[in-house]
Amino acid sequence: MKIPKRIQPLVEEGLEDDVLSQLMSGKEASVYVVRCGEDIRCAKVYKDADKRSFKQAVQYQEGRKVRNSRRARAMEKGSKFGRDQQEEAWQNAEVDALYKLADAGVRVPKPYGCFSGVLLMELVTDDDGLVAPRLNDVEMSYEEAVRDHASMIEYTKLMLCAGIVHGDLSEFNVLVDSKGPVIIDLPQAVDAAANNNAQWMFARDVNNMTSYYSQFAPELASTKFAKEMWALFEAGELTPTSKLTGEFAESEHIADVNAVLDEINAAKEEELERLQRISDANDED
């Protein structure tokens, strides 16, 4: 097929030799099957920010660390340079997450690097060498559902131990090969400790998986792995070897509403101060 414009520079640099087919086009990227020497890999071409349909990206970017202070200031001010840096950070987030999760023992595609907004990574295939199907396209037995659900709970536990929450995990972001599930699509991955939305995102991720597998193994629907894992994580007691039960006793403690309101008001004041600093900096420019 004709080589897409965004992939052409990689061909010229010798990183890819040919584009064989388009695999899919999603809300934040298009994915192609490419040939790199004797290897068949996939190339994920990120869409520009104004063409992405991924909603509420700001919620996912909260808490992401930027080492360079000049870049951080530019991103906060929203200058053109800052927007470019924000875009680069969005693209690199998936690469960083893939390397980190692979080291943690989570099954993800092996990354080969991100070049000019194009992520090169392993093509996950089935036993026949064909592209592995998404979980939502797979019919499974009761035994397979129980086994693969256990694998996904293990992977989400290892992710949380590594400080990462997928943020958009569902049956559409999991591939299935002969060894079981493989987690994909991680540009929106969030910092579990630094992002205020991490807890509900984690719960949604885990509950999405449980809801899907419970179609084939109904008793899974009553498990409470998300709450169990997050409670252990908050207490600093979650480890890669933690044995989970799927059970969780709800707290009967009455929330201190006034303390919560004080925290909200303090956060509002901090945000107003931040906006004032941006305004002052713009006036100086």
Sequence and secondary structure as in RCSB ss.txt:
>XXXX:A:sequence
MKIPKRIQPLVEEGLEDDVLSQLMSGKEASVYVVRCGEDIRCAKVYKDADKRSFKQAVQYQEGRKVRNSRRARAM
EKGSKFGRDQQEEAWQNAEVDALYKLADAGVRVPKPYGCFSGVLLMELVTDDDGLVAPRLNDVEMSYEEAVRDHA
SMIEYTKLMLCAGIVHGDLSEFNVLVDSKGPVIIDLPQAVDAAANNNAQWMFARDVNNMTSYYSQFAPELASTKF
AKEMWALFEAGELTPTSKLTGEFAESEHIADVNAVLDEINAAKEEELERLQRISDANDED
>XXXX:A:secstr
    TTTHHHHHTTS  EEEEEEEE SSEEEEEEEETTEEEEEEEE  GGG   TTHHHHHTT   S HHHHHHH
HHT HHHHHHHHHHHHHHHHHHHHHHHHHT     EEEEETTEEEEE  B TTSSB  BGGG    HHHHHHHHH
HHHHHHHHHHHTTEE SS STTSEEEETTEEEE   TT EETTT TTHHHHHHHHHHHHHHHHTTTSGGGGG  H
HHHHHHHHHTT   TT    S          HHHHHHHHHHHHHHHHHHHHHHHHHHHH 
